[in-house]
Amino acid sequence: MVVDNYYWIAKAAACIGAGLAMGVGSIGPALGQGMIGAKACETLGKYPETANNVRLSMLLAMGFVESSAVYSLIIALLLIIFV
């Protein structure tokens, strides 16, 4: 009976930890993507002839920034599945 209660406490703690991992893990990428998009728009406004290079650079940078959010998603899923 006591062991069963500890299981549910551990499961609840894992779900709370998964929520925190996703919440904190998505703040940085969201800010980073906003800054990347803002700088790309500024550059396109000043130098419209560089649109292809700016677009390629922006998409690559967005992919690198998004990878940290994907890592936090994987950690959250592992917390929920294996506890």
Secondary structure, 3 states (H helix, E strand, C coil): CHHHHHHHHHHHHHHHHHHHHHHHHHHHHHHHHHHHHHHHHHHHHHCHHHHHHHHHHHHHHHHHHHHHHHHHHHHHHHHHHHC
